[in-house]
Amino acid sequence: MRTLIRWAGDDPVRPGLLETPARVTRAFEEYFSGYALDPEALLRKTFDEIENYDEMVILRAISFESHCEHHLAPIIGRAWVGYIPDGRVVGISKLARVVDAFSKRLQIQEKMTAQIANAIDGALQPKGVGVVIRATHECMTTRGVHKPGTELVTSRLLGRFRDDPQTRQEFLRLAAP
């Protein structure tokens, strides 16, 4: 960090910057804490006394912060995560934790969308999974093309969400912001 501060043209021993390297280290520990989490382990505890519930479960607008793997710039967004249970459900906080586990890594949004859907599909083996992510990428808004207000939208649909047009439409309608 001291080298980067010097490269930027400032003095790393200036009083306002003396503690910056330690602060940045602590911030990076938080930003990238997802590497220490096992998303599939988060989804292992399930509930099977669900009165044969077999309709969609959707957790909407899960906020997250991530970082672009190309520029280390922030990605700020929200995720909509849904699945159709096949005999068991997971606590809804676990869906939010899975989003955190993948977002708190160096990422590209397309990969994160697929990782979340694949983890839920693998752990729960539901009848279908749907993930929609909407995010602003600071690598597009504060550098490069400088296009503030732009949003990238990605989706990953598996099982009935992909194969059944009516289920797909229902999910996308319910997952709309």
N, C-alpha and C positions, 0 to 999 in steps of 0.2 A: 504494500500500500504506500509505503514511503516513496518508492520508486515512481509509482503512478502520480503521486502528489507532486513530486519534482518534475515529472514529465509534463504535467498540466501547467507548470510554470510557478508553482507556489513553494513555500518553504515548509517541509514536514516538521520542523522543530518550532514553528510559530505557535504561540500558546493556544490558539483556537484549533490547531490541527494535531497537537501532541497526542491526544487520546483517540484520534480518528481511526488509526489502524486497528486498535482493539474494538472500537465500536463497530467497524465494518466486519470484523471477524464474527462478532456476536450476531450481527444482522444476517450474515451469510449462514450461520448455523440455523437460524430461524427460517430463512428463505428456502433452504435446501434440506429441511428436516424430513422430507418425504422419503429420502433414501433409507432412513432407519426404520420405515414402516413397511409391514408386509400386508398389502391390501387384501389378499385372500384370507389371511389370518383374521382380519377385521370382520370378515363375512362368515366366519365359521359358526358363530353362535346364532342359531336360527330357532324359530318357533314353529312347531308343527300342529298345534291345537288352534286351527284357524277357521273352523266351521266350514270347511271346503271352499274357502274364499278363493276365487280364481279369476278375479277381475284385475285391471291394472292398478299398480301401486306407483304413484309418481311423486317424487320430491322435486318441487319447482324452485327455480331461482337460487340455487346454492352458490353463494358468492365465493370467489377464490382469487388468489394472487399467485402468479407464477412468474417465471423468467424465461425469456427467449434464449434458446441455446446458441443462437448465432451472435447476439450482441449483449447478452445479459441484461437486456432492458425488460422492464416489467410488462406483464400481460395481466390485465385486470378484467375479470368477467364473471359470468354466472353459468351454472350448469343445470340442466333439467334431466333427471335420471328416472327412468321408469322400467318396470318389469312386470310380467304376468307370472305369479307364483305357480308352482307345480307341487303343491302339498306342504310348502313351508315358506315362511317369510323371515326377513331379517329386520332388526330394529332400525327405524328410519335414520337414527343418528349415524349408523354404520355407513349408509349411503353417502352422507356428507363427509365422513372420515375417509372414504375411498377417494372422493374427489380431492380432498386435501393431500392424501398420500401421493397421488400422481401429480398434482399441481405444484407441490413443493419440491420440484426437481427442475433441472434444466429441461425445457420442453419446446416442442412445436405443438400447436393446438390439435392438428390432425391426429398426431400420435397419441396425445392425451385422451382424446375422445375415444379412440379405439381401445386404449388400455383400460379405461373405466368400464366400457361395455364388456370387454373380454373377461375382466376380473369378476364382474357380477355373473356373467354367463357361466364361467368355469366353476365358481363357488356355489352358486344357488341352483344351477341347472334348471332355470325357469323355462316357461313356454316361449318367452321372448324378452328381449332387452332393447331399450331405446335410450340413447343419450344425445342430447343437443347442447352445444356449447356456443355461447355468444361472448365475444371478448374484444377488447381494445388492446392493440399491440403498440406499446410506446416506441418500438423500433420503427413503426410507420408514422407515428404522430409527432415525435420530437426529434427525429433525424431522418435521413434519406428523403423520401417523397413528401414529408411534412403534411399529412392528411388527417388532421384531428377530426374526431367525430365518426371515423370509419370503424366498422365492426366486422369481425370475421365470424361467420356462422358455420359450424361443422356438425355433422350428425353421424351416428353409427346405429344401425338398426339390425337386430338379429332375431332369428326365429319368426314368430308370428308378426312382429313389428315390421319385418322385411317382406315376408311372404304373403300376408293377408292385407290387401289394399284397404279394407274397412278398418282393421286394427291400426294400420299405419296412419290413416287419416285421423282417427280418434286420438292417437297419441300426439301427433303433431298439432292438432287443435288444442288439446289440453296443455301441451307444453309451450304454447305460444305465450310470449311475454305480455 
